[in-house]
Amino acid sequence: MDVTMNIEQLNTFLKHTPMTKPVLLVGDSGLGKSAFVKNFAASIGYTFIDLRLGELEPTDITGTLVKVQLQDGTYITEYARPFWWPTTDKFVLFLDELNRCEQ
């Protein structure tokens, strides 16, 4: 659905959208999408996590593989949490530059 909104309409829309629902914001570069979402997150008491996908490697998003020794002496491989992993349940994950990232 392609909808054009002003800032006030977008603010109202986001306040009535469940925080578990993804929202795609499309607009020209420098329009202020990141700043708006950062301010919106702060206004509802959420942590803002801004990932510039065009500047990240795949492992920056998924985490890197690490070898973990179990109590019985055997090893398994797990993904380590990436640097940006939230430390709270209340966060807004802003995936910026989606059009500039690797597939």
N, C-alpha and C positions, 0 to 999 in steps of 0.2 A: 504494500500500500504506500503510495507516494503522497505525503501530506506536507504542506508548507505551513509552518507555525512561526509566530513571533516569540520572543523570550517569555512573555507572560503566559502564553498558551502552553509553551513547552514546560515551564515550571509547574503549571497545573496538571498537565498530562503526567509528568514524572511522579508527582505527589500521589496520583491515583493509580499508578502502575505498580504491581507487586515487585518488590526488590529482586525476586528470583527470575523475573522476565527480562530477557535481553532487549535492548533498544538500539537501533542503528540510527546515528545522526549523520546526515550527509550535508556538506556545505563547503564553500570555498575555503582554501587555506587562509588562516589569519582571521577567520570570522569570530573566534572566541569560544568554540565548542568545548575545548579542554577547560578553559577558565570557568565557563558556565557550570560544567559538571562538577568541577572541584568545589565551587561555591555551593552548589546544590547539596553535595555530599556533606559538607560542613554544616549546612543549615538543618540537616536531619540527624546530625551527630554520628555520621559514618566516616570511616577512614577512606581516603581517596588514593587509589593505586593506579598510576598512569604508566602504562606500558607502551613505548614507542616501537611498534612492531617492525617498522622499517629499519630499525637500528639493532634488532636482536637476532641472535642465532636460535635455531630450534631448541637447543638445550637450555637456553635462557628461559624458555617458556615451560618445558617439560621437566627440567631439572637434569642433573648429570647422574650417570650411573656410578654407584659406589659399591665396593665389596664390603660385606658385613659378616663378621665372624659370629656364629651362633654359640650357645653354651656348650654344645657337644663337640666343638672344634671344627665343624663344617662351615662352609661359606655360602652365602647367597648374594645375589646382586639385587640392589634396590635403587630406586631413584631418590636422590637427595632433593629436598625441597629447594626450589629456585630462590634466588635472593629476594624476590618481591613477595614471597608467600605471606598472606595476611596473618596477623597475630591476634585478630579479633574476629568475631562472627559478623560484625557490622562493618561491611566495606563495600565500596563501589569499585569494580574493576573496569577501568577505562582502557579499551584496546584501541589505541590511536594508530593512524597510518596503516590501516588494514589494507589499503590499496597498494602499499609499497613493500609489503612483506613477501617472503618466499612462500610458495604454495605449500 
